[in-house]
Amino acid sequence: MTDAGTPVITRVAAILRAVGSAADGVTTTALARATDIPRATAHRMLTALADQGLVDRATGTGRWYLGPEIYLLGSVASSRYDAVPVADDILRALARDTGESAFLSTRRGDESVCVSEAEGSFPLRSHVLYPGKRFPLGVASAGLVMLAHLPDTEVQDYLDRTDLERAWGSEHSRAAVEERIRQTRITGYSVNPGLVVEGSWGIGAAVFNALDQPQWAVSLTGVAARFAEGRTEALGETLLRAAHALTQRLRRRS
């Protein structure tokens, strides 16, 4: 394939990621806006992807969803990359013991992607994170803790090429992110004190692969009142133990 095909592949990848990130489906207009692709072009590409089974469109609403072919491809890839089955009982134990919703996220390039959830018992929940949701590294607790555990050179290279402040506000200025990285390295776990959605807190702990790289993160999210001083630290320690247990499991499997 020549370089001429690269922009098309990049657009297809952006479309599939945008569709996968929308738990309730996405309209053509919203997808075009999210991917910065002209609406007519986005519609044409979505139609072509639907012909291949890579996306599907709901007849009643016109919203787009990932298609059956994506499911089949993902099933094949899961044997190599899927940590979800290994983490399932750990997430359920976290949710049971803390009452908060527990999540597993994976690093994909410059993003963290939520891949699994176990709902907590506390009736008031944060709905910021759900399977398929993506955040840039450094945004939300999972992305922050994975970024914080990268080598300094990789962290600086990422912050050099990424303007988090423009999309996420002054709380995600470079200086603010670097300070949260510093704090995360001290405690071992990250804290997101309502920086993505006001009143929605999160705590994350990194899970490492066989090369000692932060490939995944386990996290807890909930309303701010559930993260009072003292309990935040206790939740952080609980997460660190869970993350260590999952790291050991995954290393034994690899």
C-alpha positions as CSV (number, residue, x, y, z in Angstrom):
1,M,0.0,0.0,0.0
2,T,1.3,3.5,-0.9
3,D,1.3,6.5,1.4
4,A,-1.7,7.8,-0.5
5,G,-3.9,5.3,1.4
6,T,-2.7,6.4,4.8
7,P,-5.2,9.3,5.2
8,V,-8.1,7.0,4.4
9,I,-7.0,4.4,6.9
10,T,-6.5,7.2,9.5
11,R,-10.1,8.4,8.9
12,V,-11.5,4.9,9.1
13,A,-9.7,4.3,12.4
14,A,-11.0,7.6,13.8
15,I,-14.6,6.7,12.7
16,L,-14.4,3.3,14.4
17,R,-13.0,4.7,17.6
18,A,-15.7,7.4,17.7
19,V,-18.5,4.8,17.2
20,G,-17.0,2.5,19.8
21,S,-16.7,5.4,22.3
22,A,-20.5,6.2,22.1
23,A,-22.3,3.8,24.5
24,D,-25.7,4.9,23.1
25,G,-24.7,5.1,19.5
26,V,-23.8,8.2,17.5
27,T,-25.4,10.2,14.8
28,T,-23.6,10.9,11.5
29,T,-23.6,14.6,12.4
30,A,-22.1,14.0,15.9
31,L,-19.5,11.6,14.5
32,A,-18.5,14.1,11.8
33,R,-18.0,16.8,14.4
34,A,-16.0,14.5,16.7
35,T,-13.7,13.3,14.0
36,D,-13.4,16.6,12.1
37,I,-14.5,14.8,8.9
38,P,-17.0,16.5,6.5
39,R,-20.5,15.1,7.1
40,A,-21.0,13.9,3.6
41,T,-17.6,12.1,3.7
42,A,-18.4,10.6,7.1
43,H,-21.7,9.3,5.8
44,R,-20.2,7.7,2.7
45,M,-17.5,6.0,4.8
46,L,-20.0,4.8,7.4
47,T,-22.1,3.3,4.6
48,A,-19.1,1.5,3.2
49,L,-18.1,0.2,6.6
50,A,-21.7,-1.0,7.2
51,D,-21.5,-3.0,3.9
52,Q,-18.5,-4.8,5.4
53,G,-20.2,-5.4,8.8
54,L,-17.8,-3.1,10.7
55,V,-20.6,-0.7,11.8
56,D,-24.4,-1.1,12.0
57,R,-27.1,1.5,11.9
58,A,-30.3,1.4,14.0
59,T,-33.3,1.7,11.8
60,G,-35.4,3.7,14.2
61,T,-32.9,6.3,15.4
62,G,-30.3,6.4,12.6
63,R,-27.5,6.0,15.2
64,W,-24.4,4.1,14.4
65,Y,-22.9,1.2,16.5
66,L,-20.0,-1.1,16.0
67,G,-21.0,-4.0,13.8
68,P,-20.8,-7.8,14.0
69,E,-17.5,-8.1,12.1
70,I,-15.8,-6.0,14.8
71,Y,-17.1,-8.4,17.4
72,L,-15.7,-11.4,15.5
73,L,-12.3,-9.7,15.0
74,G,-12.2,-8.7,18.6
75,S,-13.0,-12.2,19.7
76,V,-10.0,-13.5,17.8
77,A,-7.7,-10.7,19.1
78,S,-8.8,-11.2,22.7
79,S,-6.8,-14.4,23.2
80,R,-3.6,-12.2,22.9
81,Y,-4.6,-8.9,24.4
82,D,-7.7,-9.4,26.6
83,A,-7.1,-8.9,30.3
84,V,-10.9,-8.7,31.0
85,P,-11.4,-12.4,31.9
86,V,-8.4,-12.4,34.2
87,A,-9.5,-9.2,35.9
88,D,-13.2,-10.0,36.3
89,D,-13.2,-11.4,39.8
90,I,-10.8,-8.7,41.0
91,L,-13.2,-5.9,39.7
92,R,-16.2,-7.6,41.2
93,A,-14.4,-7.9,44.6
94,L,-13.4,-4.2,44.4
95,A,-17.0,-3.2,43.7
96,R,-18.3,-5.4,46.5
97,D,-15.9,-4.3,49.1
98,T,-16.0,-0.6,48.4
99,G,-19.5,0.0,47.1
100,E,-18.0,2.0,44.2
101,S,-18.0,1.0,40.5
102,A,-14.8,-0.6,39.5
103,F,-13.2,-0.4,36.0
104,L,-10.4,-1.9,33.9
105,S,-8.8,0.4,31.3
106,T,-6.0,-0.3,28.8
107,R,-3.5,1.9,27.2
108,R,-3.9,2.3,23.5
109,G,-1.3,4.7,22.1
110,D,-1.9,8.1,23.7
111,E,-5.3,7.1,25.1
112,S,-6.7,5.1,27.9
113,V,-9.7,2.9,26.9
114,C,-12.2,1.5,29.4
115,V,-12.7,-2.2,28.6
116,S,-14.7,-3.6,31.6
117,E,-16.8,-2.5,34.5
118,A,-18.3,-4.0,37.8
119,E,-21.0,-1.9,39.2
120,G,-20.9,-0.9,42.9
121,S,-23.8,-1.1,45.4
122,F,-23.9,2.5,46.3
123,P,-27.1,4.0,44.7
124,L,-25.5,7.3,43.6
125,R,-23.0,6.6,40.8
126,S,-20.8,8.5,38.5
127,H,-21.5,7.8,34.8
128,V,-18.3,9.4,33.4
129,L,-16.6,6.1,32.6
130,Y,-18.0,3.0,30.9
131,P,-16.7,0.3,28.6
132,G,-15.6,1.8,25.3
133,K,-15.0,5.3,26.7
134,R,-11.6,6.9,25.8
135,F,-9.6,9.6,27.5
136,P,-6.2,11.1,26.6
137,L,-3.4,10.0,28.9
138,G,-3.3,12.4,31.8
139,V,-7.1,12.9,31.8
140,A,-9.2,10.9,34.4
141,S,-7.6,8.6,36.9
142,A,-6.8,5.6,34.7
143,G,-5.0,7.7,32.0
144,L,-3.2,9.7,34.7
145,V,-1.8,6.8,36.6
146,M,-0.6,5.1,33.4
147,L,1.1,8.3,32.2
148,A,2.7,8.8,35.7
149,H,4.3,5.4,35.6
150,L,6.0,5.9,32.2
151,P,9.7,7.0,32.0
152,D,10.3,10.7,32.3
153,T,11.4,11.0,28.7
154,E,8.1,9.4,27.4
155,V,6.1,11.7,29.7
156,Q,7.8,14.8,28.5
157,D,7.6,13.7,24.8
158,Y,3.8,13.2,25.3
159,L,3.3,16.5,27.0
160,D,5.3,18.2,24.3
161,R,3.0,17.0,21.5
162,T,-0.3,17.1,23.4
163,D,-2.3,20.2,24.4
164,L,-4.6,18.9,27.1
165,E,-5.5,22.3,28.3
166,R,-7.2,23.4,25.1
167,A,-9.7,20.5,25.2
168,W,-10.0,19.9,29.0
169,G,-9.5,23.3,30.5
170,S,-7.0,25.0,32.8
171,E,-7.0,22.1,35.3
172,H,-5.2,20.2,32.6
173,S,-2.5,22.7,31.9
174,R,1.0,21.2,31.5
175,A,2.0,22.4,35.0
176,A,-1.2,21.0,36.6
177,V,-0.7,17.6,34.9
178,E,2.9,17.5,35.9
179,E,2.0,18.2,39.5
180,R,-0.6,15.4,39.5
181,I,2.0,13.1,38.0
182,R,4.4,14.0,40.9
183,Q,1.7,13.3,43.5
184,T,0.8,10.0,41.8
185,R,4.4,8.8,41.9
186,I,4.5,9.5,45.6
187,T,1.3,7.7,46.6
188,G,1.4,5.1,43.8
189,Y,-2.2,5.8,42.8
190,S,-3.9,8.7,41.0
191,V,-6.7,10.9,42.1
192,N,-9.1,12.7,39.9
193,P,-11.0,15.2,42.1
194,G,-13.9,16.0,39.8
195,L,-11.7,17.4,37.0
196,V,-13.6,15.8,34.1
197,V,-17.1,16.2,35.5
198,E,-17.7,18.2,38.6
199,G,-18.6,16.1,41.6
200,S,-17.4,12.9,40.0
201,W,-14.2,11.5,41.5
202,G,-11.9,8.7,40.5
203,I,-8.9,6.8,41.8
204,G,-6.6,4.7,39.6
205,A,-3.7,2.2,40.0
206,A,-1.5,0.9,37.3
207,V,-1.2,-2.7,36.2
208,F,2.0,-3.7,34.5
209,N,2.9,-6.1,31.7
210,A,5.8,-8.5,31.5
211,L,8.1,-5.7,30.4
212,D,7.1,-3.6,33.5
213,Q,5.2,-1.2,31.4
214,P,1.9,0.4,32.6
215,Q,-0.4,-1.4,30.1
216,W,-3.6,-1.3,32.1
217,A,-5.2,0.4,35.1
218,V,-7.9,-0.5,37.6
219,S,-10.0,2.4,38.9
220,L,-12.9,3.3,41.2
221,T,-15.3,6.1,40.5
222,G,-18.1,7.7,42.5
223,V,-19.7,10.9,43.8
224,A,-17.4,13.4,45.6
225,A,-19.1,12.7,49.0
226,R,-17.8,9.1,48.9
227,F,-14.2,10.3,48.7
228,A,-13.7,12.2,52.0
229,E,-10.3,12.6,53.5
230,G,-9.2,9.3,54.9
231,R,-11.4,7.2,52.8
232,T,-9.6,8.3,49.6
233,E,-6.3,7.0,51.0
234,A,-7.9,3.7,52.1
235,L,-9.4,3.2,48.6
236,G,-6.1,4.0,47.1
237,E,-4.4,1.3,49.1
238,T,-7.1,-1.2,48.2
239,L,-6.6,-0.4,44.6
240,L,-2.9,-0.8,44.8
241,R,-3.3,-4.3,46.2
242,A,-5.8,-5.2,43.5
243,A,-3.5,-3.8,40.8
244,H,-0.6,-5.8,42.1
245,A,-2.6,-9.0,42.2
246,L,-3.7,-8.5,38.6
247,T,-0.2,-7.7,37.5
248,Q,1.0,-11.0,38.9
249,R,-1.8,-12.9,37.2
250,L,-1.1,-11.4,33.8
251,R,2.6,-12.0,34.1
252,R,2.0,-15.7,34.9
253,R,-0.2,-15.9,31.8
254,S,2.3,-14.3,29.4
